[in-house]
């Protein structure tokens, strides 16, 4: 990890260099968060479309009935915060034994598998956003654990707004 006084841009020498600079340097959270959201949303939508086209009968997540307010809270506040804290803690452990790029890939794949336990289609589309969230955590952790969690959580919250609204209208 880089010095706390001198955060650096990461992944210039790895396959993650295709990610835009705001995702690889802990300098402008106001730019990293919407950039991360746009990439995670676009990637997950494309993956969801591909999965639906290739395997149309895969089960989708089964969300129990709840009020719109509770659904928004659970999907947009609670789940992103809890998952980002857990993701950050797991990444800190992984970073003790493996290089950052490997830790990010393991994290993204593990979250995909975890979400697949609830619905196969979900896990196939969700690993990409978690690649973005994990990258943001590792990059922003240079400024502190909670800064990493905060940037990843904010991006995750934005990611979940659209699906939460869609679920509200689908169940209405």
C-alpha positions as CSV (number, residue, x, y, z in Angstrom):
1,X,0.0,0.0,0.0
2,X,1.2,3.5,-0.8
3,X,2.0,6.0,1.9
4,X,-1.0,7.8,3.4
5,X,0.6,11.2,2.4
6,X,1.2,10.2,-1.2
7,X,-1.7,8.3,-2.7
8,X,-0.9,7.0,-6.2
9,X,-2.7,5.9,-9.3
10,X,-2.8,2.1,-9.3
11,X,-3.0,-0.6,-12.0
12,X,-1.1,1.2,-14.8
13,X,0.9,-2.1,-15.2
14,X,-2.1,-4.5,-15.1
15,X,-5.1,-5.4,-17.2
16,X,-7.1,-3.0,-15.0
17,X,-5.4,-0.1,-16.8
18,X,-8.4,0.0,-19.2
19,X,-10.4,1.5,-16.3
20,X,-10.5,5.4,-16.5
21,X,-8.0,7.3,-14.3
22,X,-10.7,8.5,-11.8
23,X,-11.2,4.9,-10.8
24,X,-7.5,4.2,-10.4
25,X,-6.4,7.2,-8.3
26,X,-7.8,8.4,-5.0
27,X,-8.0,12.1,-5.9
28,X,-11.5,13.1,-6.8
29,X,-14.3,11.1,-5.2
30,X,-16.9,13.4,-6.8
31,X,-15.7,12.0,-10.2
32,X,-14.7,8.5,-9.2
33,X,-18.2,7.7,-7.8
34,X,-20.3,8.6,-10.9
35,X,-17.7,7.2,-13.2
36,X,-17.6,3.9,-11.3
37,X,-21.5,3.9,-11.3
38,X,-21.7,4.4,-15.0
39,X,-19.2,1.6,-15.7
40,X,-20.7,-0.8,-13.2
41,X,-24.3,-0.1,-14.5
42,X,-23.4,-0.4,-18.1
43,X,-21.4,-3.6,-17.6
44,X,-24.1,-5.2,-15.4
45,X,-26.9,-4.3,-17.9
46,X,-24.9,-5.7,-20.8
47,X,-24.2,-8.9,-18.8
48,X,-27.9,-9.2,-17.8
49,X,-29.0,-8.8,-21.4
50,X,-26.4,-11.4,-22.5
51,X,-27.5,-13.9,-19.8
52,X,-31.2,-13.4,-20.6
53,X,-30.5,-13.9,-24.3
54,X,-28.2,-17.0,-23.8
55,X,-30.1,-18.7,-21.0
56,X,-33.6,-17.1,-20.8
57,X,-35.0,-19.4,-18.1
58,X,-32.5,-18.8,-15.3
59,X,-34.1,-17.7,-12.1
60,X,-34.1,-14.1,-11.1
61,X,-33.7,-12.9,-7.5
62,X,-36.8,-13.6,-5.4
63,X,-37.5,-10.4,-3.3
64,X,-39.9,-10.8,-0.5
65,X,-42.9,-8.4,-0.5
66,X,-42.1,-5.2,1.4
67,X,-43.2,-1.5,1.4
68,X,-41.5,0.7,-1.2
69,X,-39.8,2.7,1.5
70,X,-38.3,-0.5,3.1
71,X,-37.3,-1.8,-0.3
72,X,-35.4,1.4,-1.1
73,X,-33.8,1.4,2.3
74,X,-32.7,-2.3,2.0
75,X,-31.5,-2.1,-1.6
76,X,-30.1,1.5,-1.6
77,X,-28.8,2.0,1.9
78,X,-28.5,-1.2,4.0
79,X,-27.2,-3.7,1.5
80,X,-24.6,-1.5,-0.1
81,X,-23.2,-0.4,3.3
82,X,-23.1,-3.8,4.8
83,X,-21.7,-5.5,1.6
84,X,-19.1,-2.7,1.2
85,X,-17.9,-3.1,4.8
86,X,-17.6,-6.9,4.4
87,X,-16.0,-6.5,0.9
88,X,-13.4,-4.1,2.4
89,X,-12.6,-6.4,5.3
90,X,-12.2,-9.4,3.0
91,X,-10.1,-7.3,0.6
92,X,-7.8,-6.2,3.5
93,X,-7.3,-9.9,4.3
94,X,-6.8,-10.9,0.7
95,X,-4.2,-8.1,0.2
96,X,-2.0,-9.6,2.9
97,X,-1.5,-12.7,0.7
98,X,-1.9,-11.6,-2.9
99,X,-1.3,-8.7,-5.2
100,X,-4.1,-6.1,-5.5
101,X,-5.3,-7.2,-9.0
102,X,-5.7,-10.8,-7.9
103,X,-7.5,-9.7,-4.7
104,X,-9.9,-7.6,-6.7
105,X,-10.6,-10.5,-9.1
106,X,-11.1,-12.9,-6.2
107,X,-13.4,-10.5,-4.5
108,X,-15.5,-9.8,-7.6
109,X,-15.8,-13.5,-8.4
110,X,-16.7,-14.4,-4.7
111,X,-19.5,-11.8,-4.7
112,X,-20.8,-13.1,-8.0
113,X,-20.9,-16.7,-6.5
114,X,-22.5,-15.4,-3.3
115,X,-25.2,-13.6,-5.3
116,X,-25.6,-16.7,-7.5
117,X,-26.6,-18.7,-4.5
118,X,-29.8,-16.6,-4.5
119,X,-30.3,-16.6,-8.3
120,X,-28.0,-17.8,-11.0
121,X,-28.7,-15.0,-13.4
122,X,-28.0,-12.4,-10.6
123,X,-24.6,-13.8,-9.9
124,X,-23.6,-13.8,-13.6
125,X,-24.4,-10.1,-13.9
126,X,-23.2,-8.9,-10.5
127,X,-19.5,-9.9,-10.6
128,X,-18.8,-6.9,-12.9
129,X,-20.1,-4.2,-10.5
130,X,-18.2,-5.8,-7.7
131,X,-15.0,-5.6,-9.8
132,X,-15.6,-1.9,-9.9
133,X,-16.5,-1.6,-6.2
134,X,-13.5,-3.7,-5.2
135,X,-11.2,-1.6,-7.4
136,X,-12.5,1.6,-5.9
137,X,-12.1,0.2,-2.4
138,X,-8.4,-0.8,-3.0
139,X,-7.6,2.5,-4.6
140,X,-9.3,4.7,-2.0
141,X,-8.0,2.6,0.9
142,X,-4.8,4.5,0.3
143,X,-6.6,7.3,2.1
144,X,-8.0,5.0,4.8
145,X,-10.2,2.0,5.3
146,X,-13.4,4.1,5.8
147,X,-12.6,6.3,2.8
148,X,-12.4,3.1,0.7
149,X,-15.7,1.8,2.1
150,X,-17.3,5.2,1.6
151,X,-16.5,5.5,-2.1
152,X,-17.4,1.9,-2.8
153,X,-20.6,2.3,-0.8
154,X,-21.7,5.5,-2.6
155,X,-21.0,3.8,-6.0
156,X,-22.9,0.7,-4.9
157,X,-25.8,2.8,-3.7
158,X,-26.1,4.5,-7.1
159,X,-25.9,1.0,-8.8
160,X,-28.9,-0.2,-6.7
161,X,-31.2,2.8,-7.2
162,X,-32.4,1.6,-10.7
163,X,-33.1,-2.0,-9.7
164,X,-34.9,-0.9,-6.5
165,X,-37.2,1.4,-8.5
166,X,-37.8,-1.3,-11.1
167,X,-38.8,-3.7,-8.3
168,X,-41.2,-1.2,-6.8
169,X,-42.9,-0.8,-10.1
170,X,-42.9,-4.5,-10.9
171,X,-44.6,-5.4,-7.6
172,X,-47.1,-2.5,-7.8
